[in-house]
Amino acid sequence: MRRAFPALRAETRGTDTVLSGTLPDHAALYGVLAQLEALGLGLLEVRRLPDRP
């Protein structure tokens, strides 16, 4: 995971891997989603967290 998504943190939780981090824009998000699909990985959830002050 770390090599496929170098800008994101990867954390294993049971059989799932949680990717987290800050993306600069929607295009970057779509890039991550496309990479997940290209690798044949399933997506369970996408969350936007509140901005930090």
C-alpha positions, 0 to 999 in steps of 0.5 A, a space after each residue: 500500500 505504501 508504494 501504491 499510495 505514497 502520499 497517504 498513510 496506511 493502517 491495517 485494521 483486521 482484514 481492512 487497510 485504512 488509507 488516510 491523509 490530505 489530498 489537494 483537490 478532487 482530481 487527486 481523490 479521483 486519482 486515488 479512486 482510479 488507482 484502487 480500481 486498477 489494483 482490483 481493491 475494494 472500497 468500503 467508505 470515503 469520508 471527509 473530515 472537518 478542516 482543522 483550524 
